[in-house]
Amino acid sequence: MQTEARVGVVVEGGGGQRALNSSHGGVVVDGGPAHKFVAQKRALHQQSQIGTVSQLVAGGIAGAVSKTCTAPLARLTILFQVQGMHSDVTLRKASIFHEASRIIREEGFRAFWKGNLVTIAHRLPYSSISFYAFERYKNLLQHFLGMESQRENVGADVFIRLLGGGLAGITAASLTYPLDLVRTRLAAQTNVIYYRGIWHALRTISREEGVFGLYKGLGATLLGVGPNLAISFSVYDTLRSYWKTQRPDDSTVLVSLACGSISGIASSTATFPLDLVRRRMQLEGAGGRARVYTTGLFGTFRYIIRTEGLRGLYRGILPEYYKVVPSVGIVFMTYEKMKQILSDIPANS
C-alpha cells in the first residue's frame, strides 16, 4: 500500500487531482537552482512527516474500529480455542449459537465485549506499528535490492511484500505482546473473574508468574504472526494492484474491502493452528492453575494432536471465518479511507 501525502503540489491524472507520491520524483517550484533545491528538500521532508503521522493514525484507528466491530466473534473464537484445555472450561455445546446464548444468559450481552478495552489498547499501537513498519520495510527492501524503478518485476515485488509483511508483524507483536496476553486472559474468563482489569492483570501476572509470565507463548506468536501478516499484506497488496490496473475506476472502498477479506481468509486458514497453540500457551498458569503444556511449542502441538486429534488444532475456525471477512475487510478499508482523509488535511508550513 503506497502512502500518499499532500505537500501542496498536485498533479492532474485519472479523474481529478491527487496527492503527489514521493515515488513520483521532484516538486515544481519557482526560483533558481539553489532555491529550487532547498524548497524541494523541505517539501520532501514535510511529505515524509505527513506520511508517517498519517500511517500511524490511520493504522491505529483502523485496528480499533475493526476489533470493536468484531469483538463478539473474536471472544467466541477464543472460548472455542481453549475448549478441552481444562475440564471445567470445556464448552457444553460446540455450537456458536449455544455458546452465544450461554454468554447472554449467564454473563449478559455486554460480556461479548469482555476485554475489548485492552483489545483497543493493544490494537492501536499494534496496527500503527505494523502498517507503518510494512511501508518502511518495503521501501528499504526495494532500495536495498535496487528495485525502485523496476515495478514490472512481479515475482520480486511479491517477495518484497511477503518479507516486509512478515518483518512488520514480528516487530509489532514483539513490542505489544504483554497487552496481547492480557487480552486473551480477560476474554477467556467466563463466570469466575480472576483478573479485574488491564492493570490488575499485569500486576497479578507479574507477581504470580514473574515478568516472563507476560511473554508466555511469544515463540508461537512470532512464528505465526510473521506468516500471517506476510500472507495478508502480500495477498492484499497484490490483489489490489492487479484490480486497480484492470478496473481503475472502481471505488477504493470496495477494492479495499474485497481484497482485505480475501487476504484475511488466506492468512487465517494457513496460521490458525499456531494461533490456537498461542492462545493456550498464553493461558498457562492463569488464575493459579497448574500448567498443562510443559514441553514447549512443538510439544504442545504433539500433545493436542494426541489428546484431541488433528481437529483439535482447528477448534474455533468457524467463528474465525465469520470474523475474518468483516474484520480484515474493515481494517484495510478504514486504513485506506483514513489515509485519504488525512492526506487532504493541509500541513502548516
DRENFI-378025 format. One record per residue (C-alpha): residue number from 1; x, y, z. Coordinates in nm, 3 decimals, always signed. Example, Ala and Ser with C-alpha at 12.3 -4.5 7.8 and 13.67 -1.06 7.14 Angstrom:
BEGIN
REC  num        u        v        w
REC    1   +1.230   -0.450   +0.780
REC    2   +1.367   -0.106   +0.714
//
This chain:
BEGIN
REC  num        u        v        w
REC    1   +0.000   +0.000   +0.000
REC    2   +0.154   +0.323   -0.110
REC    3   +0.109   +0.614   +0.126
REC    4   +0.016   +0.936   -0.044
REC    5   +0.054   +1.267   +0.139
REC    6   -0.031   +1.612   +0.014
REC    7   +0.261   +1.855   +0.006
REC    8   +0.085   +2.145   -0.157
REC    9   +0.166   +2.029   -0.510
REC   10   -0.093   +1.830   -0.706
REC   11   -0.091   +1.676   -1.048
REC   12   -0.371   +1.609   -1.291
REC   13   -0.440   +1.246   -1.355
REC   14   -0.724   +0.999   -1.374
REC   15   -1.042   +1.183   -1.292
REC   16   -0.901   +1.479   -1.100
REC   17   -0.635   +1.591   -0.860
REC   18   -0.442   +1.351   -0.643
REC   19   -0.161   +1.382   -0.395
REC   20   +0.190   +1.365   -0.529
REC   21   +0.353   +1.045   -0.414
REC   22   +0.713   +1.052   -0.304
REC   23   +0.797   +0.790   -0.563
REC   24   +0.697   +1.027   -0.843
REC   25   +1.005   +1.243   -0.805
REC   26   +1.060   +1.616   -0.768
REC   27   +0.844   +1.913   -0.677
REC   28   +0.794   +2.208   -0.914
REC   29   +0.871   +2.546   -0.754
REC   30   +0.966   +2.890   -0.876
REC   31   +1.316   +3.029   -0.838
REC   32   +1.673   +2.949   -0.926
REC   33   +1.853   +2.617   -0.879
REC   34   +1.954   +2.689   -0.518
REC   35   +1.605   +2.795   -0.415
REC   36   +1.460   +2.500   -0.601
REC   37   +1.690   +2.254   -0.425
REC   38   +1.614   +2.393   -0.077
REC   39   +1.241   +2.404   -0.141
REC   40   +1.246   +2.051   -0.281
REC   41   +1.428   +1.913   +0.025
REC   42   +1.190   +2.098   +0.258
REC   43   +0.881   +1.975   +0.072
REC   44   +1.001   +1.615   +0.063
REC   45   +1.086   +1.627   +0.435
REC   46   +0.742   +1.769   +0.508
REC   47   +0.584   +1.500   +0.293
REC   48   +0.774   +1.230   +0.483
REC   49   +0.649   +1.365   +0.815
REC   50   +0.290   +1.384   +0.693
REC   51   +0.314   +1.031   +0.560
REC   52   +0.448   +0.897   +0.889
REC   53   +0.175   +1.057   +1.101
REC   54   -0.095   +0.953   +0.854
REC   55   +0.021   +0.592   +0.860
REC   56   +0.034   +0.577   +1.240
REC   57   -0.306   +0.738   +1.294
REC   58   -0.479   +0.554   +1.009
REC   59   -0.341   +0.216   +1.113
REC   60   -0.435   +0.262   +1.478
REC   61   -0.789   +0.379   +1.409
REC   62   -0.842   +0.103   +1.153
REC   63   -0.738   -0.166   +1.400
REC   64   -0.952   -0.026   +1.683
REC   65   -1.265   +0.006   +1.467
REC   66   -1.223   -0.344   +1.324
REC   67   -1.169   -0.511   +1.663
REC   68   -1.464   -0.334   +1.824
REC   69   -1.700   -0.432   +1.544
REC   70   -1.599   -0.799   +1.556
REC   71   -1.541   -0.836   +1.932
REC   72   -1.831   -1.084   +1.986
REC   73   -1.699   -1.325   +1.724
REC   74   -1.343   -1.279   +1.850
REC   75   -1.443   -1.380   +2.202
REC   76   -1.632   -1.684   +2.072
REC   77   -1.319   -1.786   +1.880
REC   78   -1.106   -1.769   +2.195
REC   79   -1.358   -1.967   +2.402
REC   80   -1.366   -2.243   +2.140
REC   81   -0.986   -2.243   +2.109
REC   82   -0.938   -2.318   +2.480
REC   83   -1.204   -2.589   +2.476
REC   84   -1.053   -2.908   +2.611
REC   85   -0.760   -2.735   +2.779
REC   86   -0.924   -2.765   +3.123
REC   87   -1.222   -2.982   +3.201
REC   88   -1.411   -2.701   +3.373
REC   89   -1.391   -2.466   +3.076
REC   90   -1.496   -2.721   +2.816
REC   91   -1.795   -2.585   +2.628
REC   92   -2.108   -2.789   +2.681
REC   93   -2.204   -2.748   +2.315
REC   94   -1.951   -2.698   +2.036
REC   95   -2.201   -2.463   +1.873
REC   96   -2.177   -2.091   +1.809
REC   97   -2.546   -2.043   +1.878
REC   98   -2.542   -2.235   +2.207
REC   99   -2.230   -2.061   +2.336
REC  100   -2.361   -1.718   +2.235
REC  101   -2.686   -1.798   +2.416
REC  102   -2.493   -1.905   +2.725
REC  103   -2.296   -1.579   +2.729
REC  104   -2.614   -1.371   +2.710
REC  105   -2.790   -1.582   +2.973
REC  106   -2.507   -1.615   +3.227
REC  107   -2.286   -1.311   +3.166
REC  108   -2.508   -1.058   +2.992
REC  109   -2.496   -0.908   +2.644
REC  110   -2.209   -0.673   +2.730
REC  111   -1.992   -0.978   +2.801
REC  112   -1.943   -1.017   +2.424
REC  113   -1.710   -0.717   +2.455
REC  114   -1.525   -0.852   +2.759
REC  115   -1.165   -0.744   +2.723
REC  116   -1.245   -0.502   +2.441
REC  117   -1.076   -0.211   +2.619
REC  118   -0.744   -0.394   +2.634
REC  119   -0.806   -0.509   +2.277
REC  120   -0.815   -0.145   +2.166
REC  121   -0.523   -0.056   +2.393
REC  122   -0.327   -0.335   +2.221
REC  123   -0.459   -0.286   +1.871
REC  124   -0.391   +0.088   +1.844
REC  125   -0.012   +0.056   +1.879
REC  126   -0.004   -0.287   +1.711
REC  127   -0.185   -0.172   +1.396
REC  128   +0.003   +0.155   +1.381
REC  129   +0.339   -0.018   +1.412
REC  130   +0.254   -0.298   +1.167
REC  131   +0.120   -0.070   +0.893
REC  132   +0.399   +0.184   +0.933
REC  133   +0.671   -0.083   +0.957
REC  134   +0.537   -0.257   +0.646
REC  135   +0.572   +0.059   +0.441
REC  136   +0.921   +0.124   +0.577
REC  137   +1.044   -0.235   +0.536
REC  138   +0.904   -0.249   +0.183
REC  139   +1.076   +0.075   +0.081
REC  140   +1.400   -0.036   +0.249
REC  141   +1.398   -0.372   +0.070
REC  142   +1.322   -0.206   -0.264
REC  143   +1.613   +0.031   -0.212
REC  144   +1.845   -0.248   -0.094
REC  145   +1.761   -0.465   -0.395
REC  146   +1.769   -0.168   -0.634
REC  147   +1.406   -0.211   -0.740
REC  148   +1.271   +0.145   -0.700
REC  149   +1.220   +0.175   -1.077
REC  150   +1.163   -0.191   -1.164
REC  151   +0.792   -0.231   -1.082
REC  152   +0.744   -0.475   -1.368
REC  153   +0.932   -0.748   -1.180
REC  154   +0.621   -0.910   -1.033
REC  155   +0.798   -1.201   -0.865
REC  156   +1.048   -0.984   -0.681
REC  157   +0.774   -0.737   -0.587
REC  158   +0.565   -1.014   -0.428
REC  159   +0.872   -1.139   -0.240
REC  160   +0.935   -0.789   -0.102
REC  161   +0.574   -0.758   +0.012
REC  162   +0.585   -1.103   +0.170
REC  163   +0.908   -1.037   +0.360
REC  164   +0.808   -0.684   +0.452
REC  165   +0.475   -0.803   +0.591
REC  166   +0.643   -1.073   +0.797
REC  167   +0.901   -0.835   +0.944
REC  168   +0.630   -0.580   +1.021
REC  169   +0.423   -0.841   +1.205
REC  170   +0.717   -0.962   +1.412
REC  171   +0.812   -0.605   +1.504
REC  172   +0.459   -0.509   +1.612
REC  173   +0.393   -0.833   +1.802
REC  174   +0.718   -0.815   +1.998
REC  175   +0.659   -0.457   +2.112
REC  176   +0.297   -0.509   +2.223
REC  177   +0.295   -0.871   +2.343
REC  178   +0.210   -0.824   +2.715
REC  179   -0.113   -0.647   +2.618
REC  180   -0.200   -0.931   +2.382
REC  181   -0.155   -1.186   +2.661
REC  182   -0.371   -0.983   +2.900
REC  183   -0.638   -0.950   +2.631
REC  184   -0.653   -1.328   +2.592
REC  185   -0.683   -1.390   +2.965
REC  186   -0.958   -1.133   +3.011
REC  187   -1.157   -1.264   +2.714
REC  188   -1.124   -1.626   +2.830
REC  189   -1.284   -1.553   +3.168
REC  190   -1.642   -1.670   +3.196
REC  191   -1.828   -1.685   +3.528
REC  192   -1.523   -1.670   +3.758
REC  193   -1.348   -1.332   +3.740
REC  194   -0.983   -1.358   +3.843
REC  195   -0.844   -1.053   +3.660
REC  196   -1.041   -0.732   +3.722
REC  197   -0.885   -0.518   +3.450
REC  198   -0.575   -0.439   +3.248
REC  199   -0.355   -0.306   +3.529
REC  200   -0.477   -0.565   +3.778
REC  201   -0.396   -0.841   +3.529
REC  202   -0.049   -0.701   +3.456
REC  203   +0.032   -0.672   +3.827
REC  204   -0.112   -1.013   +3.915
REC  205   +0.070   -1.196   +3.636
REC  206   +0.398   -1.024   +3.718
REC  207   +0.361   -1.107   +4.087
REC  208   +0.249   -1.471   +4.050
REC  209   +0.434   -1.578   +3.735
REC  210   +0.718   -1.329   +3.711
REC  211   +0.784   -1.074   +3.439
REC  212   +0.848   -1.353   +3.190
REC  213   +0.492   -1.468   +3.254
REC  214   +0.383   -1.172   +3.043
REC  215   +0.561   -1.330   +2.747
REC  216   +0.420   -1.683   +2.758
REC  217   +0.355   -1.805   +2.406
REC  218   +0.576   -1.540   +2.247
REC  219   +0.753   -1.806   +2.040
REC  220   +0.426   -1.930   +1.892
REC  221   +0.320   -1.570   +1.835
REC  222   +0.635   -1.475   +1.645
REC  223   +0.626   -1.798   +1.449
REC  224   +0.267   -1.733   +1.348
REC  225   +0.244   -1.357   +1.312
REC  226   +0.518   -1.337   +1.051
REC  227   +0.350   -1.575   +0.804
REC  228   +0.007   -1.435   +0.896
REC  229   +0.084   -1.074   +0.814
REC  230   +0.316   -1.172   +0.529
REC  231   +0.034   -1.362   +0.357
REC  232   -0.224   -1.098   +0.448
REC  233   -0.025   -0.797   +0.325
REC  234   +0.117   -0.965   +0.016
REC  235   -0.219   -1.107   -0.099
REC  236   -0.392   -0.777   -0.028
REC  237   -0.129   -0.561   -0.196
REC  238   -0.102   -0.791   -0.499
REC  239   -0.479   -0.823   -0.548
REC  240   -0.532   -0.450   -0.503
REC  241   -0.259   -0.361   -0.754
REC  242   -0.398   -0.606   -1.010
REC  243   -0.754   -0.487   -0.953
REC  244   -0.660   -0.121   -0.999
REC  245   -0.480   -0.197   -1.325
REC  246   -0.780   -0.387   -1.461
REC  247   -1.059   -0.168   -1.317
REC  248   -0.905   +0.169   -1.222
REC  249   -1.242   +0.343   -1.184
REC  250   -1.377   +0.111   -0.912
REC  251   -1.436   +0.253   -0.566
REC  252   -1.131   +0.246   -0.339
REC  253   -1.354   +0.136   -0.050
REC  254   -1.495   -0.157   -0.249
REC  255   -1.150   -0.267   -0.364
REC  256   -1.005   -0.248   -0.013
REC  257   -1.295   -0.441   +0.140
REC  258   -1.286   -0.723   -0.116
REC  259   -0.908   -0.763   -0.125
REC  260   -0.877   -0.733   +0.253
REC  261   -1.137   -1.003   +0.310
REC  262   -0.971   -1.248   +0.072
REC  263   -0.629   -1.184   +0.225
REC  264   -0.770   -1.241   +0.573
REC  265   -0.922   -1.577   +0.483
REC  266   -0.595   -1.692   +0.324
REC  267   -0.377   -1.593   +0.619
REC  268   -0.614   -1.725   +0.887
REC  269   -0.651   -2.063   +0.718
REC  270   -0.275   -2.110   +0.696
REC  271   -0.188   -2.000   +1.050
REC  272   -0.488   -2.096   +1.265
REC  273   -0.320   -2.395   +1.438
REC  274   -0.037   -2.168   +1.553
REC  275   -0.289   -1.916   +1.678
REC  276   -0.469   -2.184   +1.880
REC  277   -0.143   -2.302   +2.039
REC  278   -0.055   -1.940   +2.114
REC  279   -0.384   -1.884   +2.297
REC  280   -0.343   -2.196   +2.506
REC  281   +0.014   -2.114   +2.599
REC  282   -0.096   -1.763   +2.699
REC  283   -0.345   -1.917   +2.942
REC  284   -0.088   -2.143   +3.104
REC  285   -0.094   -2.080   +3.480
REC  286   -0.378   -1.829   +3.455
REC  287   -0.570   -1.788   +3.780
REC  288   -0.324   -2.005   +3.970
REC  289   -0.397   -2.315   +3.765
REC  290   -0.141   -2.588   +3.717
REC  291   +0.043   -2.595   +3.386
REC  292   -0.097   -2.825   +3.119
REC  293   +0.171   -2.799   +2.849
REC  294   +0.526   -2.839   +2.977
REC  295   +0.714   -2.948   +2.665
REC  296   +0.739   -2.624   +2.469
REC  297   +0.584   -2.517   +2.142
REC  298   +0.623   -2.835   +1.940
REC  299   +0.547   -3.050   +2.242
REC  300   +0.218   -2.862   +2.276
REC  301   +0.135   -2.940   +1.915
REC  302   +0.203   -3.310   +1.975
REC  303   +0.000   -3.311   +2.299
REC  304   -0.305   -3.154   +2.132
REC  305   -0.289   -3.391   +1.836
REC  306   -0.251   -3.692   +2.066
REC  307   -0.535   -3.597   +2.303
REC  308   -0.776   -3.416   +2.069
REC  309   -0.677   -3.523   +1.719
REC  310   -0.594   -3.301   +1.423
REC  311   -0.936   -3.140   +1.454
REC  312   -0.826   -3.008   +1.792
REC  313   -0.589   -2.768   +1.615
REC  314   -0.886   -2.610   +1.438
REC  315   -1.124   -2.553   +1.728
REC  316   -1.291   -2.219   +1.669
REC  317   -1.212   -2.199   +1.299
REC  318   -1.579   -2.139   +1.209
REC  319   -1.631   -1.822   +1.415
REC  320   -1.284   -1.717   +1.298
REC  321   -1.403   -1.739   +0.937
REC  322   -1.717   -1.545   +1.025
REC  323   -1.496   -1.284   +1.191
REC  324   -1.212   -1.258   +0.945
REC  325   -1.408   -1.128   +0.645
REC  326   -1.554   -0.821   +0.819
REC  327   -1.251   -0.780   +1.046
REC  328   -0.978   -0.769   +0.784
REC  329   -1.207   -0.602   +0.532
REC  330   -1.291   -0.323   +0.776
REC  331   -0.932   -0.270   +0.888
REC  332   -0.796   -0.229   +0.535
REC  333   -1.097   -0.027   +0.418
REC  334   -1.073   +0.208   +0.718
REC  335   -0.697   +0.237   +0.672
REC  336   -0.730   +0.345   +0.309
REC  337   -1.014   +0.585   +0.390
REC  338   -0.826   +0.741   +0.680
REC  339   -0.520   +0.789   +0.460
REC  340   -0.738   +0.976   +0.209
REC  341   -0.889   +1.195   +0.482
REC  342   -0.555   +1.269   +0.649
REC  343   -0.379   +1.339   +0.321
REC  344   -0.640   +1.606   +0.242
REC  345   -0.558   +1.797   +0.562
REC  346   -0.316   +2.076   +0.462
REC  347   +0.002   +2.082   +0.665
REC  348   +0.118   +2.400   +0.834
REC  349   +0.421   +2.540   +0.661
//
